[in-house]
């Protein structure tokens, strides 16, 4: 993954449940790639509950926010999806380590240019060192674009992480450009807007004629 990040030419998009709060090596690799290639853009999508659980102590969000500070929001976008099922009094009183049971964003999509790694592993130390999981690399523009479109769809219904001088080091904002209201303010409207939009993204679509010389077929399946 680090090798491909370093060689990225135009885009990197990483979707995961969270990035471990001590994963400075991964952040340094993203920093190196952005510094060496002014044309490169990076987008990261995590879950809002899991990605901010430790605040105001170091968290996934505080780890990523400095990339926006250094390279600007035009090149680095950090998004965090928040379930519409945890709002109001329920969100206020349910402990953080339990509230994730009401819904999480945990797609594992690691896209670099026209390649993508589909995995079951989060971007954290345990998965990098101690655990064995699935890693499938697809060097296919068509496959990568399919998941890039899903990624963009979910990111567009997510909070934006912005750097802050507050103790947590970041704030979550709901951009006016998002095509749905905040799930924390209008959860029912959020659901009614996002459901058909996301369903359209994962629906089967017409593909180019198959090459009879190829011996591998990929069937896209998604569950949201």
C-alpha positions in Angstrom: 0.0 0.0 0.0 2.8 2.4 0.9 4.6 1.7 -2.4 1.5 2.5 -4.4 0.8 5.7 -2.4 4.4 6.9 -3.1 3.9 6.2 -6.8 0.4 7.7 -7.1 0.1 10.2 -10.0 -3.4 11.8 -9.7 -5.5 10.4 -6.9 -5.6 8.4 -3.7 -8.8 7.5 -2.0 -8.9 5.5 1.2 -12.1 4.3 2.9 -11.8 2.5 6.2 -13.6 2.3 9.6 -10.7 4.2 11.1 -7.0 4.9 10.8 -5.1 4.0 14.0 -4.3 7.1 16.0 -0.6 6.0 16.1 -0.3 5.3 12.4 2.3 8.1 11.8 4.1 6.0 9.2 1.1 5.9 7.0 0.4 9.6 7.4 4.1 10.3 6.6 3.8 8.3 3.4 0.7 10.3 2.4 2.6 13.5 3.3 5.6 12.4 1.2 3.4 11.6 -1.9 1.6 15.0 -1.7 4.9 16.9 -1.3 6.5 15.1 -4.2 3.6 15.4 -6.6 1.7 18.8 -6.7 -0.9 17.2 -9.0 -1.9 14.6 -6.5 -5.2 14.7 -4.6 -6.0 12.6 -1.5 -9.4 11.8 -0.1 -10.0 9.8 3.1 -13.3 8.5 4.4 -13.8 7.0 7.8 -16.6 6.5 10.4 -17.4 9.6 12.5 -18.1 7.6 15.7 -15.0 5.5 15.5 -12.8 8.2 14.1 -13.5 10.7 16.9 -14.0 8.3 19.8 -10.9 9.4 21.7 -11.3 13.2 21.4 -10.1 15.5 22.8 -7.2 13.1 23.1 -5.4 12.0 19.9 -7.7 10.3 17.4 -8.0 9.4 13.8 -9.5 12.8 13.0 -6.7 14.7 14.8 -4.1 12.5 13.0 -5.5 13.4 9.5 -6.4 17.1 10.0 -2.8 18.4 9.7 -2.7 17.1 6.1 -5.5 19.6 5.3 -3.6 22.4 7.1 -0.4 21.8 5.1 -1.7 21.0 1.6 -5.1 22.7 1.6 -8.7 21.6 1.2 -8.3 21.6 -2.6 -5.8 18.7 -2.4 -6.8 16.9 0.8 -10.3 16.0 1.8 -11.1 14.2 5.0 -14.7 12.9 5.4 -16.5 11.1 8.2 -19.8 9.4 7.9 -22.2 9.5 10.8 -25.2 7.1 11.1 -28.6 8.8 11.2 -29.7 6.1 13.8 -27.8 7.8 16.7 -29.1 11.3 17.4 -30.5 13.4 20.2 -30.8 12.0 23.7 -29.6 8.6 22.6 -26.3 10.0 21.2 -25.9 12.2 24.3 -26.1 9.4 26.9 -24.9 6.2 25.2 -21.2 5.6 26.0 -18.8 6.0 23.1 -17.6 2.4 23.1 -21.2 1.2 22.8 -22.7 3.7 20.5 -21.0 2.1 17.4 -23.7 -0.6 17.5 -26.1 1.8 16.0 -24.3 1.9 12.7 -20.9 2.4 11.1 -19.2 3.2 7.8 -16.6 0.5 7.3 -16.0 0.0 3.6 -12.3 -0.9 3.1 -11.5 0.6 -0.3 -7.9 1.6 -0.9 -7.7 3.2 -4.4 -4.6 4.7 -6.1 -5.0 6.0 -9.6 -6.7 3.2 -11.6 -5.9 0.4 -9.1 -7.8 -0.6 -6.0 -7.2 -2.9 -3.0 -10.4 -4.4 -1.6 -9.8 -5.6 2.0 -11.4 -6.6 5.3 -8.6 -4.8 7.2 -8.6 -1.4 8.8 -5.6 0.9 8.5 -4.2 0.2 12.0 -1.2 -1.4 13.6 -2.9 -4.7 14.5 -3.9 -5.3 10.9 -0.5 -4.2 9.6 1.4 -6.5 12.0 -0.5 -9.2 13.9 -3.6 -10.1 11.9 -4.1 -11.9 8.6 -6.9 -10.6 6.4 -8.0 -10.4 2.8 -6.3 -8.1 0.3 -7.4 -8.2 -3.3 -5.6 -5.9 -5.8 -7.5 -5.0 -9.0 -5.5 -3.3 -11.7 -8.6 -2.3 -13.5 -9.9 1.2 -14.3 -13.4 -0.1 -14.6 -13.4 -1.8 -11.2 -11.7 1.2 -9.6 -14.2 3.7 -11.1 -17.1 1.6 -9.8 -15.9 1.8 -6.3 -14.7 5.4 -6.7 -18.3 6.4 -7.5 -19.6 4.6 -4.4 -16.9 6.2 -2.4 -17.8 9.7 -3.6 -21.5 9.0 -3.0 -20.9 8.1 0.7 -18.4 10.9 1.1 -20.9 13.4 -0.2 -23.2 12.4 2.6 -20.6 12.7 5.3 -19.1 15.3 7.6 -16.0 17.3 6.6 -13.0 17.3 8.9 -11.5 20.7 9.3 -8.4 21.6 11.3 -9.0 23.6 14.4 -7.1 25.2 17.3 -9.5 23.5 19.7 -8.0 20.9 22.1 -9.3 18.1 19.8 -7.4 19.5 16.8 -10.4 19.4 14.4 -14.0 20.2 14.0 -16.7 18.3 12.0 -18.7 20.5 9.6 -21.6 19.8 7.3 -20.9 21.4 3.9 -23.8 23.2 2.2 -22.8 21.4 -1.0 -23.9 18.0 0.6 -27.1 16.9 -1.2 -28.8 15.9 2.1 -29.4 17.5 5.5 -27.2 16.6 8.4 -28.1 13.1 9.9 -27.9 14.7 13.3 -30.4 17.4 12.6 -32.8 15.8 10.2 -32.2 12.0 10.3 -35.5 11.0 8.5 -34.9 13.4 5.7 -31.3 12.2 5.5 -32.4 8.6 5.1 -35.0 9.4 2.5 -32.5 11.4 0.4 -29.5 9.0 0.7 -31.3 5.7 0.2 -32.2 6.1 -3.5 -29.0 7.9 -4.3 -26.8 5.1 -2.9 -29.0 2.4 -4.3 -28.5 3.8 -7.8 -24.7 3.7 -7.3 -24.6 0.0 -6.4 -27.2 -1.1 -9.0 -26.0 -3.3 -11.9 -25.0 -1.3 -15.0 -24.2 -1.9 -18.6 -20.6 -2.7 -19.2 -18.4 -2.9 -22.2 -18.4 -6.0 -24.4 -16.4 -8.8 -22.7 -13.1 -9.8 -24.0 -13.2 -13.5 -24.7 -9.5 -13.9 -24.3 -9.8 -13.0 -20.5 -10.2 -15.9 -18.1 -11.4 -13.9 -15.1 -14.8 -12.3 -14.4 -15.6 -9.8 -11.6 -19.1 -9.5 -10.3 -19.7 -6.3 -8.3 -21.7 -6.8 -5.0 -22.4 -4.2 -2.5 -24.3 -4.0 0.8 -25.1 -0.6 2.3 
